[in-house]
Amino acid sequence: MATPPTSPSQTARFQEKREAILGAAASLFNELGVKGATLSGIAASVGLVTNSVTYYYRKKEDLATACFLRSIDVIDAIVSTAAQEATVGARIQRFFLEYVTLLAQVETGEKSALVVFNDLRALPEPHLETVFGAYTDLFRRIRALLKGNETAGLTRDELNARTHIVISVINWVRAWMWRYEPDEYPRIASRVVDILLNGIPAADVAWQETAGEASWMLDTGSNDTADAFLRAATDLVNEQGYRGASVDRISARLNVTKGSFYHHNDNKQDLISACFDRTFGVVRRALVLAEEATGSGWDRACAAARVLVRYQLSEHGPLLRSSATSALPDEAHRERVRRTMIQMTERMVCVLVDGMMDRSIRPVDPSITAQIAIGLINAAAELRRWVPGATRDNAVDLYARPMFLGLLCPPA
């Protein structure tokens, strides 16, 4: 990464301008994705010409790398603070409290924006290796927060899966915390932590498969060729963002020509739109089946999560990551996707409220619980990155079970 060396002789103005550039770049990368933002746009947002930005960071990829490393450093400092607590519960509580305090400071303008990790894999090499190495180290340090007497019986895979839960909630919380005023963030964090650590079941309910759950059909009915293009495009958008999932790369993933691509698809934008429609169709189908099923609200909410996590790790998965919205080419499309995501979350809220009414789910904030559940179901698409041995069959116990029973639940 090309950036001027620091020295005591550098002025406060130099450091201040570089911080302003990093903050502006983070905001635009969050909005447009790494491939969508431009150095000229970043420069204009802080009243500079492009050459002023390239004095600090020669290429856009250098600037993006600096933004990602800055976010990792900031979160790592929070992890270090949380690690001082004596128990797993206290460490996770401290971690979330410190994190949302930072989000509140960003929201009120006290601190500059931090880039989210949605588009990390859109970086080219060697930038990706540098950033992903630092991100993996952060994963390990967050995993250390979960090590204690309460989790002593967990295997490495179980601990990694629960660490993925923590990081996924941290990443996802930024997508919905804006609904609350900044002074409420600590209260919301306490509710998140309570749900994460202790789960949501009432005292007398069990984690068990429901009758007929295994036969729930979630497929949308596309033909095999259409499904192949949808899965390939979904994989690439999850990895590279909208702009990184080029026609060439989608075609190469399927070992077909560009001519074959255009024989089956009008254009890339329509294909990616169909990927979102497919993803929402699968999630919608699972929630509709949960709404129509017999059993308690707890049973039905857990069933929906189990079948969706299994789907993610099946030959039909993965589903499109919600983070892909940041790199969609137009605001109208982004807004449509966000609105549908909100509607899917509200469907989960209704199932959870059913459980509270029939007393199979303990009193918790149903809106926050639904956000956590939908976000973690979505994040199951990346479970194998952290738990290589995760399969369609064992992911339910490794991942979905602590999602609903809590991070401190014993092994299955």
CORHUZI-V994597 format. One record per residue. N is the residue number from 1. RES is the residue in one small letter. PHI is phi in whole degrees, 0 to 359 (* if undefined). Layout:
# CORHUZI-V994597
N,RES,PHI  N,RES,PHI
This chain:
# CORHUZI-V994597
1,m,*  2,a,273  3,t,209  4,p,301  5,p,294  6,t,274  7,s,204  8,p,303  9,s,282  10,q,293  11,t,279  12,a,298  13,r,295  14,f,302  15,q,295  16,e,295  17,k,292  18,r,296  19,e,296  20,a,296  21,i,296  22,l,297  23,g,294  24,a,295  25,a,296  26,a,301  27,s,298  28,l,287  29,f,297  30,n,296  31,e,278  32,l,247  33,g,84  34,v,298  35,k,280  36,g,271  37,a,284  38,t,235  39,l,298  40,s,294  41,g,294  42,i,295  43,a,299  44,a,298  45,s,291  46,v,243  47,g,70  48,l,241  49,v,268  50,t,302  51,n,299  52,s,292  53,v,286  54,t,290  55,y,295  56,y,272  57,y,223  58,r,296  59,k,237  60,k,301  61,e,295  62,d,295  63,l,293  64,a,298  65,t,300  66,a,298  67,c,294  68,f,296  69,l,295  70,r,296  71,s,298  72,i,297  73,d,297  74,v,295  75,i,292  76,d,298  77,a,296  78,i,293  79,v,300  80,s,298  81,t,294  82,a,295  83,a,295  84,q,287  85,e,286  86,a,275  87,t,238  88,v,301  89,g,302  90,a,293  91,r,293  92,i,293  93,q,300  94,r,294  95,f,301  96,f,291  97,l,297  98,e,296  99,y,292  100,v,288  101,t,298  102,l,297  103,l,300  104,a,296  105,q,294  106,v,292  107,e,297  108,t,273  109,g,87  110,e,289  111,k,228  112,s,282  113,a,296  114,l,248  115,v,288  116,v,277  117,f,265  118,n,305  119,d,256  120,l,304  121,r,282  122,a,281  123,l,291  124,p,279  125,e,282  126,p,272  127,h,300  128,l,299  129,e,299  130,t,297  131,v,288  132,f,292  133,g,298  134,a,293  135,y,293  136,t,295  137,d,298  138,l,297  139,f,304  140,r,296  141,r,289  142,i,291  143,r,301  144,a,297  145,l,296  146,l,270  147,k,270  148,g,182  149,n,301  150,e,292  151,t,240  152,a,298  153,g,272  154,l,278  155,t,282  156,r,298  157,d,297  158,e,295  159,l,293  160,n,296  161,a,297  162,r,287  163,t,294  164,h,299  165,i,299  166,v,299  167,i,294  168,s,295  169,v,292  170,i,301  171,n,291  172,w,284  173,v,300  174,r,291  175,a,282  176,w,230  177,m,295  178,w,299  179,r,292  180,y,250  181,e,283  182,p,305  183,d,289  184,e,273  185,y,305  186,p,299  187,r,295  188,i,295  189,a,299  190,s,298  191,r,291  192,v,301  193,v,295  194,d,301  195,i,294  196,l,297  197,l,283  198,n,253  199,g,72  200,i,234  201,p,286  202,a,291  203,a,296  204,d,252  205,v,253  206,a,241  207,w,273  208,q,206  209,e,295  210,t,263  211,a,298  212,g,85  213,e,301  214,a,295  215,s,261  216,w,297  217,m,258  218,l,253  219,d,296  220,t,269  221,g,90  222,s,290  223,n,284  224,d,299  225,t,294  226,a,298  227,d,297  228,a,298  229,f,295  230,l,295  231,r,293  232,a,296  233,a,295  234,t,298  235,d,304  236,l,288  237,v,295  238,n,299  239,e,276  240,q,242  241,g,80  242,y,300  243,r,288  244,g,284  245,a,274  246,s,282  247,v,301  248,d,301  249,r,289  250,i,298  251,s,296  252,a,296  253,r,300  254,l,261  255,n,59  256,v,233  257,t,275  258,k,297  259,g,299  260,s,295  261,f,304  262,y,285  263,h,291  264,h,260  265,n,224  266,d,290  267,n,196  268,k,294  269,q,300  270,d,294  271,l,294  272,i,294  273,s,300  274,a,293  275,c,297  276,f,298  277,d,298  278,r,298  279,t,300  280,f,294  281,g,296  282,v,293  283,v,296  284,r,300  285,r,298  286,a,297  287,l,288  288,v,297  289,l,297  290,a,294  291,e,296  292,e,271  293,a,287  294,t,277  295,g,103  296,s,286  297,g,300  298,w,300  299,d,302  300,r,286  301,a,295  302,c,295  303,a,298  304,a,301  305,a,294  306,r,298  307,v,292  308,l,286  309,v,295  310,r,299  311,y,299  312,q,303  313,l,260  314,s,269  315,e,292  316,h,272  317,g,277  318,p,272  319,l,273  320,l,291  321,r,292  322,s,298  323,s,296  324,a,295  325,t,298  326,s,295  327,a,249  328,l,295  329,p,285  330,d,216  331,e,295  332,a,298  333,h,293  334,r,299  335,e,294  336,r,297  337,v,294  338,r,298  339,r,297  340,t,294  341,m,299  342,i,298  343,q,295  344,m,297  345,t,296  346,e,294  347,r,295  348,m,294  349,v,305  350,c,298  351,v,295  352,l,295  353,v,296  354,d,305  355,g,293  356,m,290  357,m,291  358,d,268  359,r,67  360,s,272  361,i,242  362,r,291  363,p,295  364,v,222  365,d,286  366,p,293  367,s,293  368,i,293  369,t,299  370,a,295  371,q,299  372,i,297  373,a,296  374,i,296  375,g,298  376,l,285  377,i,300  378,n,296  379,a,287  380,a,299  381,a,301  382,e,252  383,l,301  384,r,293  385,r,297  386,w,255  387,v,231  388,p,303  389,g,275  390,a,293  391,t,230  392,r,304  393,d,275  394,n,271  395,a,296  396,v,297  397,d,286  398,l,292  399,y,236  400,a,291  401,r,299  402,p,292  403,m,298  404,f,255  405,l,269  406,g,106  407,l,298  408,l,266  409,c,292  410,p,291  411,p,302  412,a,296
